Amino acid sequence: GSESGGHEDYDLLARCVEAAPEDPIAALGMAWQARHRGEHAEALRWVEQALRFDRALLSAHVFKGTLLVESEAVPSIVQAWHTAVPAAAEDHPE
C-alpha cells in the first residue's frame, strides 16, 4: 500500500495490541510491519511474542525462519529454529 496506508495499518495494529496484548495475530502483524520498515530485530521480537502466545501458530514459525535467513543468522540459531518448528509446518505453503 501507500506510505499513508502503511502508517494507518501500523496504527491499527498498535491499537489491536493495546486492546488485546496477548493476541498472537496482532503481534505477528506488528512483526510484518517491522520487517517492512527494515527492522529485522524488532520483527523477530514480535514473532517471538506471537509464539509465546501460540506455539502452534505455523505462520509465525515460518515468518521467523524467513527473518532468520534474511538477517543471515548464525547456523546454530537457524538449526534451533528448525528443530522447534512443529511437524505440521511441512505442509505450510511458504
N, C-alpha and C positions, 0 to 999 in steps of 0.2 A: 504494500500500500504506500501511500504518500507519507512524507515525514510527519504531517499533522495526524494522519491516521495511525501511524506507529505510536506517537505520543499519546493519543487517545486510547489506544489499546493498552499501553502501559498503565495509564491512569486507571482504566477499568480493572485491570489485573491487580493493581496495588490495592484498590478498594475491595476486591474479592478476597485477597489475602488478609486484609484488615478485618473483614467481616467473618471470614472462616479461616483462621490461621493454620488449621490442620488439614486443609483441603489439598490433597496431593496434585490435583489437576491445576489449581491456581498456582501452586509452586512450580509445576512444570511449565506453565505459561510464562512465569517470570524468568525461568531458565532460557526459554526460547527468545524472550526479549533481550536478555543479557547477551546471548550469543549474537543476536542481530546487531548489537552495539559493539561487538568485538571483545566483549568482556568474558573470556572463557572461564577464568577462575570464579567469577560471580555466578556464571551459568552452572558450573559444577556444584557450587554451594547450594543453589536452588534445587538441582536434580537430587542431591543427597538428601535434602529436606523432604522432597516428594517421596523418596524411597523410604525414609524413616516413617512416613505416614502410611505407606502402602508398598510393602516389599514385593508384591506381586504385579505391580504396575509395569508391564512389559515395555511400554513406550518410554518410560523413564530409564529403564536398563539400556535400551537401545540408544537413546539420546546420550546417556553417559558414555557409552562406548564411542560414539561419534565424537564427542567432545575430547575424550582422551586421545583419540587418533589425531584430531585436528591440532591439539596442543602438544603433540609429539611427546606424550608421557613416556616415562621410562618403562621398558618391557615388564618389569615386575608388577607395576601398578596395573598395566593392561591385563596381565595374567590374573591378578587378583580380581579384577572386574569380571573377566571371563568366567572364572570359577564361581562367582556369586550369582551369575545370571541364571534365572530359572530355566529348566529344560524346555518349557513351553515357548521360549523365545526363538527356538529353532524355526518355528512356523511363522514368525513375525515377518512382514513384507520388507522391512528395512534390514 
